[in-house]
Amino acid sequence: FVSRFFAPNLGIEEDPATGSAHCALSVYWAKERAGAGSKLEDTDTPNTHLVHLRAKQLSKRVGNVLCDLETDAKGKLVCKLTGQCVDFMDGIIFMEEPDLTIP
């Protein structure tokens, strides 16, 4: 899949490759391409590779990103990105799944 990222109000005219956006886009495009009945619907099986996607961010510098969706040892969905990069921060972000129940 291809993408572009702009945030001029934040002083970002165009980002050459946006990893955080590619994590979300990987889940979207994997579900879009797989359709109903795919193994993406059963993402709680531990240590399972689900899908491999190639992404290209069509900025001035062009960013190529390989995106792998898999589950970890606890069955949680993980998006692993591979490609050339410039590190500006190192860390791990944990996000809780939202409670979507209607009271």
N, C-alpha and C positions, 0 to 999 in steps of 0.2 A: 504494500500500500504506500501511497505518497501523502505528504503533508507539508504544511507551512505553519509557522508560528509568529504572530505579531502581538506586541503589547506596548504600543506607543505611549499610552498614559503612564506606563511604568518606566519609560526611558529605553525600552527595548524595541528598536525599529524592526529587527527580524533576528530571531535566534537561529544559528546555523544547524543545531540539532538539539531537540528538547527531550531528554530521557523520560522525565515524568509524564509528558504527554504521550510518549510512545507506550508506556505501560498501560495507560487507559485505552489508547487506541488499539493495542494488541488484543485486549479482551473483547472490545467491540467487534473488530474485524474477524476474530476467530469465531465468535458466535454467529456473526452475519454469514460467514462462509460455510460453517458447519451445518447449520440448520437443526431442526428438531431431531432428537434421538442420538445426538453425537455424545462422545465421552466428555465434552465440556459441561454437560448437564450434571455429570456425576463427578464433581471436583473434590470430593472428600476422601477419595482413595489415596493413601499415603504413597509418596515416592513414584508418582506417575507423570511421564512426559505427555503433555496434551497436544501441543501444536508448535510448529516452527514457522515464523513469518519473516519476510524480508521487507524492510521499510526504507524509504528514501525521503529525507526532508529536502524539499526543493528550494533551499535558500541560496544566497549568492555563493557560499562556500560548499554547499551540498553536504549533507550528512547521511551516511549509510548505517543502518542499525539492524542487527539481527535480533529478533525477539522470540524468546522461548517461554511458553507458559507451561508450568508444571506444578505439582503439589509437593510440599515438603514432608518430612517424617510425621508431622501431625495432621496431614491432609489439608493444610492451608494453601491457597492459591499463591504462587510466586511467579513474578515476571522477571526473567533474566535478560538483560540487554548486553549485546556484544558489539564492539566497533571501536574506532579510534576516537579518543576524547581528550579534552583538557580538563583535568580535575580542578574544581574550585571549592569543593566541600566533600567530606567523607563522613558517612554515617548510615544508620539504619532507621527507617521510619516504620513504626507499627501503627496500623489503623484498625480500629474496631469496626465490625460490620454494623450498620445502623439498624435500629429496631424499627421495623416498618409496620408493626401491628397497629391497627386502628382501635383506639380506646372505646 
